Amino acid sequence: MSKKVLIVGGVAGGASTAARLRRLDEKAEIIMFEKGEHISFANCGLPYYIGGTIEERDALLVQTPEKMRSRFNIDVRVKNEVLSIDREKKEVKVKDLDSGKIYKETYDYLVLSPGASPIKPPIPGIDSPNIFTLRNIPDTDAIKEYVDNKKPKRAVVVGGGFIGIEMAENLYDRGLNVSIVEMADQVMGLLILIWLKLYTSILNLKV
């Protein structure tokens, strides 16, 4: 009897897990739930679409639900939000965001890959229309529309990691005066640490 696997969340974690599971088991029933409209997109490409380096929005879409179904025989349900999990009954409660219908789906195995949400500190003005987060395609569309139409002169990017640096680069390319605010004492801290370890290991080999 084939096993039934439910995957909560798409994009990097969920979509990659679904594809890998299909390669390991051709007979398993695999259902993937994604609250948004897109199951797989180029995260690091989002700032470059805003900046204009990537001209076509469709170039951000790595995999569509239709291609995922046809290639891997996976039941992909976008705009379906998992509301709760009953571990004893091994079932989840799901809401179809288009119709509003709530239904249940049983499982043998459950994979949770819902992703994270950007931290929005509880400070005055945090919900102002000129404050954005960048996590997905809708976020990207909102920022690009604002920059295209409002033509701001200055921008502050909070966070000096990969996406923050790329966002600053592309806003600068759009003609904005950009400042980066980073809590740590070094931007790209993780990458710097990796480089240092690699450099140290190379030096040790030469000694």
N, C-alpha and C positions, 0 to 999 in steps of 0.2 A: 504494500500500500504506500502510495507516494506521500511525502510529508508536505505540510502546508506552512509556509513561512510568510510572516507579515513584517514589512519594513516600514518604520515610521520616519519619514523624512527622505528627501532626495538629495540632489546636488552631489558633492564630492563623496561623502560617506555612504549615503543610502544607495545612490545609483551604482557606485563601484561595488558595493556589497552584493547588490542584486545581480550584477553581471557575473561576479565571481561565483556566486551560488549556482547560477545556471550552468556555468562551465563544469562545476563539480557534480551537479545532479540534473540531468536532462528531464527527469520526470517530476521533480518537485513543483508544487503549486506556489508561485511567488506573487505576492501582492504588495505593491509599494504605494504608500499614502503620502501625498505632498500637499501641504496647506496652500501653497502658492500655485502659480501657473507654470513654473519652470522647474524641471527636474535636474537639469545639468547645464551649468554655464561657466564661462571662464572668469573666475573671481578676480584674478589679477588683471584681466582685460577691462574691467569696468571703468577704472580711471582713464584709460586710453580711449575709450569711446567718448567720455565726457570731453577729453582734450582734443579729439578729432583725429588722432592717429589711426584709430579703428573707425572707419567711416560708416560701415553698415552694422546696424544693430543686430541683425541675424548672425553676424560673425561671432557674437558672444555666446550663442546657443550651441553647446557642445553636443547635446543629445536631446531629441524631442520625445514626448510620450509615444508618438506614433512609431518612430524608429525603434524605440526601446521595445515596444510590443512585437513588432515584426521581426526584429533581429534576435531577441532573447526569449520571446514568448513569456513576457512578464506583464501581469495585469497592473497597469499604471493608472492611478486615480489621482489626478491633480485637483486642486481646490476641494480636497477632502481632509478634514481636520480630525485627528484622533483626540477624543475628549477624555477618555478614561480607560483604565486597564483593570480587568478582573482576573487576577492571577489564579484564583481557585478554579474558575470556570474556563480559564485560558481563552478569553475573548476580549475584544476591544469594542468600545462604543465610538462610532464615527459619525461626523456630520458632513453631509454634502453641502458645501457653501453656496452652490448655485440654486439648488432646490429647497434647501433648509431641511431636507429629510435626514432623520437620525436612524442609523441602523447598527447592527452588531455583526462582528466577523470573528470567527473562531480561529485558533492557530495551534500548531505544534511547537513552533519556535517563533520568538518575537525579537526583532532587532530594533533598537532605539537609536535613531540618528537624526534628531530634530534640529541640530545646529544650535548656535548661540545667538543672543540678541545683543546689539551694541549697548554699552553702559551709558545711560543718560542721567547724569547727576541731578538730584532734586534741588535745582537752584532756580531763582526767579528768571523767567524768560526762556526757559529750556524748550518750551513749545512754540516759540516764535516761528513765523513762516520762513525765515531765512536761516534756520538751523536745521541741518540735515544729518542723517546717518547714512553710511554706505555699507550695505550688506548684500543686496540682491538687485535684480533687474529693475523693479519698481523704484527703489532708492536711486538708482542710476538715472532713470528717466526723469525723476523729480529734480535732481541736481542739474542735469543737462538743460532741461527746460528753463530753469531759473537763470542759469548762466547765459543761455541764448537770448532770453527775452528781457531780463532785468539788467543785464550787462554790469554786474557789480565790479567795483574797483579793487576791493580788498577781500581777503579770505583768511581765516584762521583754521588750520587743520589740527585737531586734537588727537594726538597719537603719532609717534614716530616709528611705527613698524613698517612692514612692507607696503601695505595699502596706503598708509598715511603718507609715506614718502612719494609713492606714485601719484597720489592725489595732488600733493603739493606741486610736483613736477608738471602735471597736466594743467592745473589751474594757472601756473606761471606761464605755460605755453599759450594759454588763452588771454594773456595780458594782465592777469591779476597780480597785485602785490600780496605775496603769501607769507604768512608766519606759521611756524610749527610749534606746538606746545606739547612737550613730552614730560611725563612725571619722573622718569628715570634720569640718570645722569648721562645717558648716552642713547642717541637714536640708533635704530637697528641693532639693539643690544644683543639679541640672540644670534644674529648673523655675525656680528663682531666676535662673539665668543667662539663660534664655530671656526672662523678664520684663524683666531689665535691658537686654538687647539691644533688645527691643521698645520699652521706655520711651526708651532713648537715640535710637533711630531716629525716634520721634515728636518728641522735642525738636529733633533736627536738622532735621526738616521745618518746624518752626515758626520756626527761626532765620532 
